[in-house]
Amino acid sequence: MIYNKLIENIFLPIGDFINKSSYVKQLKYWRKLDTLSERELEDLQQKNLKNILEHTVNNVSKYKSIQLHGNDPFKWLESFPVLTKEDIRTNADNLLSKKVKKIDLIAYSSSGSSGIQSTVFMNKEEQSNIRAILSHWWEWSGYKLGNTVVQTGMSPNRGFLKTIKDGLFKTKYITAFSLTEEQLASLFKDINNTQNYYLAGYASSLNIIAEYALEHNYKVHFKSAISFGDKMFSHYKKNIEKAFTTKVYDTYGCNEGFLIASEKDLEYKYIMSPHVHLEILDDNNLPLPDGELGHVVVTRLDGYSMPLIRYKIGDLAIKLPKEKYPKNREFKYPLLEKIIGRDTDVVLLSDNKKLTVHSFTGIFEYVPEIKQFKVIQEKKREIIIEYIKDTGFNKGVLENVTNELQKYILDDDFKIHYREVLFIAASKSGKPQIVESRLLK
C-alpha cells in the first residue's frame, strides 16, 4: 500500500511535470465519474458531444460546410458523414484542427488488422486521458498502480526508458504474438507457486500462457486477468480462469484513441459514454435498434486536435437494450452486449445471412482433434477451412464439423472444403484471424 501511494502521489506527478502531461489528474477524474447517476452521465455525454461538434465545424476544414441547426447535438451528429479508415489514411491533414500544429502532436497508428492502416494525432492531454481510462479499467479488476504484473505486448525491445518504467511499475513484460517454449518456461520458472501477480495483455497471448500452464500443471494464481487488443473468445476465458483460478476482465478499444468499453461486475461491458459516443449502424449507415448486430461507429468526445466524428472502426457489435439492463449493476454507464469483431470476420451465406466468428469457435472449442483452424471465404456459397491436426484426428472429425456447421448454415448446397496445413499465419498485425472474408465488396 505504501509503494502504491508513492507511485501515485510522488513518481507519477513528477512524470506528468516532466512530460507536461495530465495523467494523474485524468485518472482521478474518471474515478469520480464512476459515482455519477445515469441521468448525470447522459447529460455529460450530451454536453461533451455538443462541444466537440461545435469545435469541429468551426475548426476542421473537412466539416466547414456543415450547419448545426437546433439545440440537440445528437441530431447534429446525423448531418456528419461516416468516417472510414481510408478517409483518415488519405485525408488526415483536412481532419486536423486549425488550432494545432502537426509537429506538436503525437501520432497513433492502427494495427492494420482490418486491411487498412490509419494514423491519427492527439496532444499530450488527449493522450493522458486514454492512458488514464485504461489504467482505471485495470483498477476495476482490483489492480492498483505499482502492483506486480505480468504483461504481454507488442514492444519486445523495451529500451532504457521502458525498462526503467517496467521496474518502477513491477512489470514482467513479454512478447504477445511470438511466445516460444523457452519464453514460457522462463516465465513460469519465475512465477510458479506465486499468488502476487496480476496478468494483462492481448487475449490470444493470455490464452497461450494459460494453455502452457495447464499442459505443464503449473500452480499459479493471478489476482485477476485484464485482456485487450484482440478478441476474448469464450474458450480463451475458460482456459485462463481454469489455469489461474482468476477472473478475466475484457476491455474494448482501438488504437486510434478510443477506449470504448470494459467489463466490471457484469457479463456485459460498460461504455465510456463521457469519452465516446457509440452508434450501431446497418450496411447503409442507418441506425439500428439496440439488440441488433451492426457496424460500430464511434465519435471521440475529448479529441479536439483531430476530431474523429462518426468513425467506422471496422467492427460488428450489439448494444444491450435498456429493458435488459441488470437492476443491480455497479455503474450507470450504458452497456454493450456483445462484440463480434471485425466486419471481415464474417461468412456470407446464400440468403445474405451471416455467420460470425463465434459460430465457428463455438464448434471447434469441442473438437480437440484439431489444434488450430482458419475459415476463408473467397466465393459465395462456399468456404475453405484450413486446419492443423492434433492427437486422435480422423476423417470422421471433419464430417462431424460439417454436420455441426450445417445446423447454422441450413443449406446442403453450401460447400465446405477442408485443407490440411502445417502452419496458419497470423494477420499483418500479429493477431490471429480466425475468419477471413476475401469476397469482393
Sequence and secondary structure as in RCSB ss.txt:
>XXXX:A:sequence
MIYNKLIENIFLPIGDFINKSSYVKQLKYWRKLDTLSERELEDLQQKNLKNILEHTVNNVSKYKSIQLHGNDPFK
WLESFPVLTKEDIRTNADNLLSKKVKKIDLIAYSSSGSSGIQSTVFMNKEEQSNIRAILSHWWEWSGYKLGNTVV
QTGMSPNRGFLKTIKDGLFKTKYITAFSLTEEQLASLFKDINNTQNYYLAGYASSLNIIAEYALEHNYKVHFKSA
ISFGDKMFSHYKKNIEKAFTTKVYDTYGCNEGFLIASEKDLEYKYIMSPHVHLEILDDNNLPLPDGELGHVVVTR
LDGYSMPLIRYKIGDLAIKLPKEKYPKNREFKYPLLEKIIGRDTDVVLLSDNKKLTVHSFTGIFEYVPEIKQFKV
IQEKKREIIIEYIKDTGFNKGVLENVTNELQKYILDDDFKIHYREVLFIAASKSGKPQIVESRLLK
>XXXX:A:secstr
 HHHHHIIIIIHHHHHHHHT  HHHHHHHHHHHTT  HHHHHHHHHHHHHHHHHHHHHHBGGGTT    SS HHH
HHTTS  B HHHHHHHGGGGSBTTS GGGSEEEE   TTS   EEEE HHHHHHHHHHHHHHHHHTT  TT  EE
EEES    HHHHHHHHHHTTEEEEESS   HHHHHHHHHHHTT    EEEEEHHHHHHHHHHHHHHT     S E
EEESS   HHHHHHHHHHHT  EEEEEEETTTEEEEEESSSSSEEE TTTEEEEEE TTS B  TTS EEEEEEE
SS  SS   SEEEEEEEEE  GGGS TT S  S EEEEEEEETTSEEE TTS EEEHHHHHHHHTT TTEEEEEE
EE STTEEEEEEEE TT  HHHHHHHHHHHHHHH  TTSEEEEEE S     TTS   SEEE    
